[in-house]
């Protein structure tokens, strides 16, 4: 984690920065999950104007593409029913929505959820959606490359700030399934 922390000037345990997190993320960090110690979740304060991956890595360095992950909300549809799920892949990859995700959800069609749906259903800001604090009923699909990271940089629920967590901690979140081939 030291290498990641050296990049940021303002980092501290997320449990001490609950006021900077959206309510569902703050609640999940405070409660903990899967035996993950609260002190292993670190918040780094960053400029919300550069929250998107391209701007973020341009500012902090392209090496972050190897240790950061994106969380996207997808909507699978079958017979008039919509299933929302979240997918987490390394930032240098993209989610195989029409292949792996669609088959895993058992839907006829899958696509990225509209921004307003993703924001309202997660209680998080677009550009900061994180797997921590998602609705427990949602499938949470995680690429093995994310779980294999010793430390991974993810959204904080807000465009302001990021979280650094052990990759294996994400696999312990409610509804998590590590899914081979998710990130392509």
C-alpha positions in Angstrom: 0.0 0.0 0.0 2.9 2.3 0.6 3.5 2.9 -3.1 -0.2 3.9 -3.5 -0.1 6.1 -0.5 3.1 7.9 -1.7 1.1 9.2 -4.7 -1.4 11.1 -2.5 -0.8 14.0 -0.1 -4.0 13.5 1.9 -4.7 9.9 3.0 -6.1 8.5 6.3 -8.3 5.7 7.6 -11.7 5.9 6.0 -13.4 5.3 9.3 -12.2 8.7 10.4 -13.6 10.4 7.2 -17.1 9.1 7.2 -18.3 12.7 6.6 -16.6 12.6 3.1 -18.4 9.4 2.1 -21.9 9.0 0.8 -24.3 7.5 3.4 -24.4 3.9 2.0 -20.5 3.8 1.8 -20.1 5.4 5.2 -22.5 2.8 6.7 -20.6 -0.1 5.1 -17.2 1.2 6.1 -18.4 1.8 9.7 -20.0 -1.7 9.9 -17.2 -3.6 8.2 -17.6 -6.8 6.3 -16.1 -10.3 6.0 -13.8 -9.8 8.9 -11.9 -7.0 7.1 -10.3 -4.7 9.7 -11.7 -1.2 9.4 -8.2 0.3 9.4 -7.4 -1.5 6.2 -9.8 0.8 4.3 -8.0 4.1 3.5 -9.6 7.3 2.1 -7.5 9.6 -0.1 -8.9 13.0 -0.7 -8.8 14.0 -4.3 -10.2 16.7 -6.6 -13.7 15.8 -7.9 -12.9 17.5 -11.2 -10.5 14.7 -12.1 -12.5 11.7 -10.7 -12.9 10.1 -14.1 -10.2 7.5 -14.9 -8.6 9.3 -17.9 -8.2 12.6 -16.0 -7.2 10.9 -12.8 -4.4 8.8 -14.3 -3.2 11.8 -16.3 -2.9 13.7 -13.1 -1.5 11.0 -10.8 0.2 8.8 -13.3 -0.6 6.0 -15.7 0.8 3.4 -13.4 -2.5 3.7 -11.5 -4.2 1.8 -14.3 -2.6 -1.3 -12.9 -3.8 -0.9 -9.4 -7.1 0.9 -9.7 -10.6 -0.5 -10.5 -13.8 0.8 -11.9 -17.2 -0.2 -10.7 -20.1 0.1 -13.2 -23.8 -0.6 -12.8 -25.4 -2.8 -15.5 -29.0 -3.6 -16.2 -30.0 -7.1 -17.4 -33.4 -7.5 -19.0 -35.5 -10.6 -19.5 -39.2 -10.8 -20.0 -40.0 -7.3 -18.8 -37.9 -7.7 -15.6 -34.7 -5.7 -15.0 -31.9 -7.0 -12.8 -29.3 -4.4 -11.6 -25.8 -5.6 -10.9 -22.4 -4.0 -10.3 -19.2 -5.1 -12.1 -15.7 -4.3 -10.9 -12.7 -4.5 -13.3 -9.2 -3.1 -13.4 -9.3 0.4 -14.9 -7.2 -0.7 -17.9 -9.9 -3.1 -19.0 -13.6 -2.9 -19.9 -16.6 -5.0 -18.7 -17.8 -7.8 -21.0 -21.4 -6.7 -20.6 -22.9 -8.5 -23.6 -21.1 -11.8 -23.0 -20.0 -12.8 -19.5 -22.4 -10.4 -17.6 -25.4 -11.3 -19.7 -24.8 -15.0 -19.4 -24.1 -14.8 -15.7 -27.3 -12.8 -15.0 -29.3 -15.1 -17.3 -30.8 -12.2 -19.2 -31.5 -11.8 -22.9 -30.0 -8.3 -22.9 -27.5 -6.4 -20.8 -26.3 -2.9 -20.9 -24.8 -0.1 -18.8 -27.6 1.2 -16.5 -28.6 4.8 -17.3 -26.8 7.4 -15.1 -29.9 8.5 -13.3 -30.8 4.9 -12.4 -27.2 4.1 -11.2 -27.2 7.2 -9.0 -30.6 6.8 -7.5 -30.3 3.1 -6.8 -26.8 3.2 -5.3 -27.1 6.5 -3.4 -23.7 7.4 -4.8 -22.4 10.0 -7.3 -21.8 9.1 -10.9 -18.0 8.8 -11.4 -17.5 7.7 -7.8 -19.6 4.5 -7.6 -17.9 1.9 -5.5 -18.7 -1.8 -4.7 -18.6 -0.9 -1.0 -22.2 0.0 0.2 -24.1 -1.3 -2.8 -27.6 -2.8 -2.2 -27.0 -6.2 -0.7 -29.5 -7.8 -3.0 -27.5 -6.9 -6.1 -25.1 -9.3 -7.8 -21.6 -7.9 -7.4 -19.4 -9.3 -10.2 -15.6 -8.9 -9.7 -12.8 -9.8 -12.1 -10.2 -12.1 -10.6 -7.5 -9.6 -11.6 -9.0 -7.1 -9.1 -9.1 -9.6 -6.2 -5.5 -10.6 -7.0 -4.3 -7.0 -6.3 -2.6 -6.6 -2.9 -4.2 -3.1 -2.8 -6.7 -1.6 -5.2 -7.8 2.0 -5.6 -11.6 2.3 -6.1 -14.3 5.0 -5.9 -15.5 6.3 -2.6 -19.2 6.8 -3.5 -18.4 10.4 -4.2 -16.4 12.1 -7.0 -14.3 13.6 -4.2 -11.9 11.0 -3.0 -11.0 7.3 -3.5 -10.6 4.3 -1.3 -7.7 2.0 -1.1 -8.6 -1.5 0.0 -7.1 -5.0 -0.2 -8.2 -6.7 -3.4 -9.4 -9.7 -1.5 -11.6 -7.5 0.7 -13.8 -6.8 -2.3 -14.5 -10.6 -2.8 -15.8 -10.6 0.8 -18.5 -8.0 0.1 -22.2 -9.0 0.2 -23.3 -10.6 -3.1 -19.8 -10.8 -4.5 -18.9 -13.4 -7.1 -15.4 -13.5 -8.7 -16.1 -14.1 -12.3 -13.4 -15.2 -14.8 -13.4 -13.2 -18.1 -15.4 -10.2 -16.7 -12.7 -7.7 -17.6 -11.5 -7.8 -21.2 
